[in-house]
Amino acid sequence: MKDSGKTRLVRATAAVAGAGLLLAGVAPAQAETADPTAVDVGAMVEAMTLDQKIGQMTWTHVYGSSAHDTSMAASNQARYGVDTPAQVVQKYDLGGVLYFAWSGNTADPQQVNGLSNGLQDAALADDGPGIPLAVTIDQEGGLVARVGPPATQLPGNMALGATGDARFARAQGDILGSELRAMGVNVDFAPVLDVNTNPANPVIGIRSMGADPDAVSELGVAQIEGIQQHIAATAKHFPGHGDTETDSHYGLPEVTYDRATLDRHLQPFQAAIDAGVDMIMTAHIVVDAIDPDLPGTLSPKVLTGLLREEMGFDGIITTDALDMDAMTDHWSQEEMSVLAIQAGSDILLNSPDVDASIAGVKQAVADGTITEARLDESVTRILEWKAERGILADPYADPVRVADVVGSPEHLATAATIADRSMTLLRNEDRPLPLRPGEDSVLVVGAGAAWPERLAPMLAERGFDVTTELENGTSPSPAYRARAVAAAASADAVVFTSYNASGNAAQQAMVQALADTGKPLVVVAARNPYDINVLPGADAVLNSYGYSVVNYAAVVRAIAGDINTLGRLPVAVPTADGGEVLLPLGFGHRYPGWPHVPGSGKPGR
């Protein structure tokens, strides 16, 4: 064992937890929510050393597909000075880990389950912290989903917003929570509760459920209720990242709106607090109405004054990842860690230099900048949450459940239904849609970032005669545009997949060139829903709010007339110059005369 503090902690934990923590090697079982009164968290905290307390507040990613995987030892060595994920947990007495695909953690659901159980073994081994881990992930559904198929792929939050149906939001949360729990994950950093009111927002967009605070509140609470039937949900990014034009991964955003506007962005977070959300994640943005000097992550006015005192949140506050440029460009690791704790955060998430982070906090305690009592507050909050969630009693996930739960037929059917209900038809001049499978030949082209090569074979499978012209990237080249125009001559209709075309002149030029051919032109707006304002030549515009298989399967069904277009804009679309509203919140066309027999003629003719 590391020291006498570890010995005291193990004894205290065993004494207060009845049967005590599960030991490494005990057969994993599905945890149930525990009675927190059965655990004397105060005794646990009293038995912890300073290092263990700081470790419990430190949650970071690890490199590797299993606890003792050495295939990414170079990456672990570069960041942490050890070889394996288990050694990272044990070196720092970590309170939690964070999974990413790029760090080798999420190859498939069964592997994730094994990694989770192995890391819990490491935490409970002699050299570990002696306390089970929070195992966390950003599995929002849609654009941000760290675990791919066979886990259920959801069409995304803005697609959910286009349905306007809280039942779907609750079902989405249930899918996320149950599948992650089967994989041994006990915290989902979801849902996004940002109210996306800025069409130029580069980082939120379709990750948001929309621009209406009432709708985002209703759908967000329903999603939280679904997730928290199984694991912890996390409302993010407080106090709202929906009206920024800077991506906090690459810079420090600032919002200058007044308090009344801020209150509209706060509304979904207040609803989440009232609904009992376990955690809230901070935003690395400066909100002038509260604190013009520090971003929310580092601001006592935002995290303590606003979130804790004014809004009444008593759950866990976690920073957003501290290795984002919004933080690292302005503060040293030591500074940001100390400031985040002073501001009121309980978790230091994904610090770029954990050694420096811990050293900075220890020095702050030594010189009185932070009191150990302040750390005790956060550690107590974390341990009480782990007790309430049953993590202290049993942190393991039964590997047998993975195949039964993850990607189940019921979950896949629900995801498909959400996608179908989200299809939003913004224009259908002279009714080119629906097209006729078995009769119409279709040219599929578009911005490479929107994956037209994914859509083309799905249309072919539905019965269309499909040809394609493809090019990688977001901005189509003149040569690509010329090839597409030439190919359009032999097609009955053209389908163009756009990707944030409202800010891309090359896509706009290609759409206009295709429109000039006179062939019916259908634009599938595959990412943010504002593209229609710069594509006047398109005969039809269908918003899909994503370009994954589940989104495009619904697009095919809508193009073929197998489903009606029932989605409604969850945001307002401005004119291209931003001066007026082109399409209001809630806008959307339906196919008249639907249902009909596909291929027998178009509705309304």
N, C-alpha and C positions, 0 to 999 in steps of 0.2 A: 504493500500500500504506500501511497505517496507520503502521508504524514498523519499525525495524530488527529488532525481535523477531519480527515476522511474516516478514521475509525469512529470518532464521536458521531459523525453524521450517519453512518451506517447503523450504529446502535440506536440513535434517536429515531431514525426512520423505522427500524424494526419494532421499536417499542410502541410507537404511536399508530402504526398501520395495521395492527392486529396480526394477520398472517405475514405482513411485511411485503416488500417489493419482491417481484418474481426474480428468481436467480437465473443466470445464463443456463440454457439447456432445458428449461422447463417448457413443455409443449405449449406452443402459442395457442391462445384462445381469443375469441372476440370479446373486447372489453365492453362493459356496460357502464353507464354513468354511475359514479360512486357517491356515497354520502360523505360530503367534505367534513362533516363533524366528526367522522371516525379518524381523522388525521389531525394531529396537533402540529400544524404548520409552524407555529411559534417555536416549538422545540427543535424542529428541523433547522430553521433559520439560525437559531442560537448556536447550533452545533457546527455551523458552516464557517470555514475560513474566509478571509477576504477574497482570495483567489477563486474559491468556489462560488461565492456570491456574484462576482463579476462574470465568471463563466456561465452561470445560470442566465444572465442577461445577454449573453453573446450567442447569437444564432447565425450560422454561416454555411456556405455550400462546401461540399467535399467532392473530390475527383475520384470516380470509380463506380463500377457496376455492382460491387459487393463490398462488404465491410473490410475484407482483407485483400481486395484487388490491388495488385501492384502495377497494372498496365499503364496507369497514369501517375506513377510515382514521381516523375519529373515535375508535373504540374503541382502535386501536393508539396513537394520539396520546395519549389519556387515560392509558393505562397505561405506554407506553414512549417517547413523544415522537417516534415515527416513523410512517410511513404504511402500510407493507406488511409482510407476514410475512418477506420476504427481508431487509428493513432491520432487523427485530428481531434476526434471527440475526446479522447483520453488526455491529450496534451493540455487542452484548454478547459477541461471539465465543462464541456458545452451544455447549454440548456436546450439547444435546438439545432437542427440542420435544415438546409434549404436545397431542394432538388431542381436541377436544370437538365435539359437534354444535352447541352453542349459540355457539361461536366461529366457525362457518361452515366448519369443516374437513371435514365428513363427509357431504356431500350424496349422494354415490354412490361406489361402489368405484373407478370409472374416474377420477373427479375426485380421489379420495384419492391414487391412484397419481401423477397429474400434480403434485399439491401436494408429495408426498414427493420426487419427482425434482427438482422446481424448487427446493425448499429445500436439497437436496444440492448443486445447482448454486451456490446462494447461498453455502453454507458453503465451497465450494472456489474461489469467485471471488476476485479480488485483494483485495476488502474484507472477505472472510469469515475465519473462524478458521483455514482451511487444513486442517481435520480434518473428515471426514464426521460427520454428526449421528447421535445416537440418536433415532429417531422412535418415539414411545411413544403408548400408548392404553390406556384401561380397557375392554377387550372381554372381559368375564367370561362372557358368555352369560346369557340370562335378563334379569333386572331391569336390569342394567347392561350395556348394549351400545351403544357410541357410533356404530357403523355399522349402519344398518338394511338392509332388503331393497334389492337382491337378495342382499346378504351373507346367509349362512345364519343364521337365528335359532334359537337353541338354547333348550330349555325351562328351563334354569337349574340351578344347583348343587344345590339341595335336591331337585329332580326327579331329578337324577343320583344323589343319595344314596338316594332311594327305590328306585332300581333295584338298588343294592348291587353293581353289576357294574363291575369295574375295566376291562373291555374297552370299555365305553361311555365311561368317563372318558378312557381313552387316545384313543379315537376323537374325543371332543369336543376334546381338546387338539390333535389333528392337524388338525381342521377350523379351529380358531382360528388356529393357527400358519401353516398353508398359505395361508389366505385373507388374513391380515394381511401375510404376506411378499409376496404378489402385489400388495398395495396399497402396498408400500414401507415398511411399518411393521416395525421390527426388535426392538421390546420390547413385550410384552403385560404390563400390570400385572394379572396373573392367574396362578394361581388364588387365590381366597379360601380360606385354611386356618383361619379362625376356627371354633372349636368352639361352636356355638350352644346354650348351656345355659340361657339366660335367655329365657323366653317373652315378656318385655316388651322385649326388645332392639329398638330402633326403627330401626337402621341396617344390621344384618347379616341376621338372619332367613333368608329363602329364598336369600340370597347364599351361605350356608354349605351345606356338604354334609351337615351333621347334628350330632348331639350326642355321637356315639361317637368318641373320639380314634383308635381303631384303624381305623374305617371312613374317617374323614376323612384319615388318613395314607395308607391304601392308595389311595383314589380320588385324593387330591391328588398323590401321586407319579406315578400313571399319567397324570394330566392334564399334569403337568409334562413327562413323557417325550414325550407327544404334541406339546406346544407346541414343545419344544426340539429336535425334529427339524428345525425351520424357523427359529425366532427365540428370543429370550430369554424365559423365564418369570420371574414375580416372585411369590414367596410373600408373602401379606399377611393380616392386619395385625399385625406382631410387636410384643409377645409374646402377642397374642390379644385380639380385640375382641368375643368371643362371649358374655360375661357382663356386658354393660353395659346400663344403662337410660337412658343419655344418648347422643345422636348427636353425635359429635365435630365434625360440621359446624356445630353450634349451641351447643356447650358442651364443657367438659372433663370426661370421664368419670373415675371412680375405681373401682377394684376392690379390695376389702378381704379377699379370700380368702387362705388360707394357701399356703405354698410347695407342698404336696402337690397342691392344686387347680391352682395355676399350672402344675405339671409336666404335668398332663393337657392343658392348653391349649397347652403348648410341644411336645407330642409330634409333631403334624403338621409343625411347623417343623423339628424335628430330623430327621424322616424326609426332608423336602425337602432339607435340607443334605446328608444322607448320599447322596441321589440326585443331587447336583450341580446344584441350582438356581442359575441365574446371579445372581439378585437377590433381596433381601428388602426389603419396604417396612415402615416403622415405623408404629406406632399412636400417635395423640395421646391416650393414656390414662395415668393414674397407676396404677401397680401397687404397692400398699403392700408386698407381700412382698419387693420388690427395692429400690424407691426411692419412699418416700412423699412426696417433695418435688417431683420433676420428672416430667413425662410421658416415656414411652419415647423419643419423638423427640428429646428434649433431655437424656437421662440417660446419662452415661458408665457407670453401673452396669448399665444395660439393654443398651446397644449394644456397649460394649467388654467390660465384665465378663461379662455373660451371653451375648450373641450371639457375640462374637468369641472370647473366651477359654474360657468354659465349654462352649459348644456347637460351637466349632470352625469357624465360618463365615468363609471367606476371600474370598467374592464381594463384589458391590457392594451397599452399603446405601443406599437412598434414603428420604428422608422421605416421608410422605404430604404432600398438598398443604399448603403453609404458609399459604395464604389462608383456611383453615378457622377458625371462631370459637374452637375449642379453643386455637389459637395466638394469633390476633390480639387476643383479649380480655385476654390476660395478658402478652404480650411485644411489644416493638417489633420492627420488621422487622430492625433491626441486631442486637438481642439474640438473637432466635431463630436467625438465620443463624449467628452465632458459637457459640452454645450447641450447635446441631446438629452443627457440625463438631467441636467439642470432645468431644461425646458419641461420635463415631465415624462419622457419616454421610458418605457420599461425594458425595451429590447433594442440592442444595437445590431441591426441586420446587415449581414454581408459586408462587414468592414473590409476595406482593401488591404489592411495590414493589422491582423488581429493582435500580433505581439505589441505593436505600437498602441493600439486601442487599449489593451489591458494595462500597459505601462502608464498610459496617460491617466486612466481612471485611478489607478493605485496612487500615483503622485498627487492627484487632486484630493484624495482622501487624506494622504499624509500631510498636505499643507492646508487642509481645512476648506478647500474650495467646494468639495462635496463631503457631506458627512456619511459615515457608515450607516447611520439611521435612514438616510435617503435611499441607499441601496437596499436596505432591509424592506422598505416599502414595496419596491418593485419585485424583489425576490419573493416576498410574501404573496403578492398578487399572482405571480407566475405559478407558485406551488399550489396555491388555493385553486387556481384554474386547472392545474394538472390533476388535483384531487377530484374536483367536480366532474371532469371529463372521464374519470376512471383510468387515467394514464398511470397514476401512481400504483393503482391496484393491478393493472394488467396492460402493458403497452403493446402487446404483440397482436399480430393479425394472422388469422388462420389461412394458410396458403390454399387450402381446399376451396375456400370461398371465392377465390379470384375468378376461376372459370365460370362459376355460377352467377356472379354478379356483374363483372366487368364486360361491357359490350353485350349485354343480354338482349335477346330479341325485343323485349318490351322497351328497353332503353333506346335501342336503335329506332324503333317505330315512333317513339315520342319525339326524338330529335328530328326525324323526317317530317312529322306533323307540324312541329314548330317552324321548320323551314318552309313548308308548303304555305302555312298561314301568313308567313312574313312577306311573300312575294308582292311587291308594290309596283304597280304599273302607273307611270307618271305621264306617259304620252302614248297614243295609239292612233295617229292621224291616218285616216282612210283605212283603218283596221288591218294592218298587216299581220297582227297577231290575233288568234293563234295561227301558226303555220300548219301545213298539212303533212303529217308523216306518211311516207309511202308515195307522196306526190311531189313535194317541194324539194329541190336541191338547194343546199345551203353552203355558203362559203363562211368559214369561221376564221376570224382574224382578231387582232387586238394587241393591247399592251402586254408584253411578255410577263410583267409582274402580276397580271391578272389570270395567268394560267389558261389561255385559250386552248392549249393542247390537252387540258383536262376535260374541257367542255365538249370538244369535237367528237371524241369517241362515244360519249354518252348520248349525243344527238344521233349518231349513226346507229347505236344500239336501239334507239327508239324508232328507227325506221326512215330517217332522213338520208338522202344522198349527200354526203358531206365531203367537201374538200377543204384544205387548210393552207394557209400561208403563215409561217411563224417566224418570230424573231425575239431574242431575249431582251430584257431591259424594260424600262418604263417609258422611254421616249422613242417611238417608231422612227426609223431612219427614212430619208427620202426614197432610197432604193426599196425598202420594204413597202412603203406606201405605193410605189409604182407597181410592184408585183401584185399587191392586193387589188388595185384598181383593174389590172389586166385580168385577174382571175374572176373578178365579179361579173365579167361579161357572160360567162357560161353558167352562172348561178341564178336561181329564181329569187333568192334573198341573201342578204349578208347579215351575219351576227358579229358584232364587234364588242369585245370585252374591254371596258375602260377601267382605269385605275387612277382615281383622283385626277381626272382629266381637267377639272376646273382650275388646276394649277399647272397644266402641261400643254404647251402650245403645239407640240408635235402630235399628240393624240387628237387635239382639236382639228389640226390640218388634215389628218388622215381620215377622220370621220367626215369632214366636209368633202374631201376628194371622193370618198365612197358614195356620199349622197349625190354628188354630181353625176354619177353613172346612171342615175334614174332607177336603180334596183332598190326594192324595199330594204330599208336599213334598220336593224334592231340593235340597239345598244344595251348591253347588260352592264350596269354600273356595279362593279364587283367590290368596291371598297366604300369610301365615304359617299353619302347619298346626294351630293350636290352637283354631280357632273352635268345634269340636264341644263344647267344655266349657261353652259358654253358650247352646247351641241345642238344648235337650232336645225341642222340638216337631218338629224335622226328622225325617222318616221315613228319609231317606238322606242321608249326608254323603260327598262325594267330594272328595278333596284333589287340586288340580291344580298347586300350587306356582308358579303364574304365570298370566297372563291374556293372553299374546301369542297370535298365530294358531296357532303350533305347539302350545301347551298346550291351547287350546280345541278344536283339531281332534281331539286325543286324547280330550278330554272328550266330544265328540260321539260318537266311536267307542265309548267306554265306556257312555254313556247308551243308545246303540242296541244294545248287545250285540255289536258287531262285534269287540271285543277283550275279553279277560278283564282283571280288575283285579288285576294282579300286583305292584303297588307295596307297599312296606312302610314304615311310619313310620320316618324316619331320626332322629327325636327322640321323647322321651316327652311325652305330653300330660298336664299336671296337671289336677286338678279346678279349678273356677272360683276357689276360695279359695286354691289353691296348696298345700293341706295334704297332698294325697295324689296318687298317680298314677292318672289316669283310664284312660289307654291306654298300654301300655308301648312302649318302643322295639321296632320290628320288627312291630308290630300291623298287620293288614290283612285284610279279607275278600276272598274270591274268589267269583265266580258259580258256584254248584254246577251241575253238569250241562253246563257250557260245554265245547266249542262247541255252538251251536244255530243254527237258521235264524232270523235276525231277522224278527220279525213273525209267527212261528208259535206264539207262546206263550212265557211266561217260564220260564227254567230252574227246575227243582225243583217245578213245578206239576203 
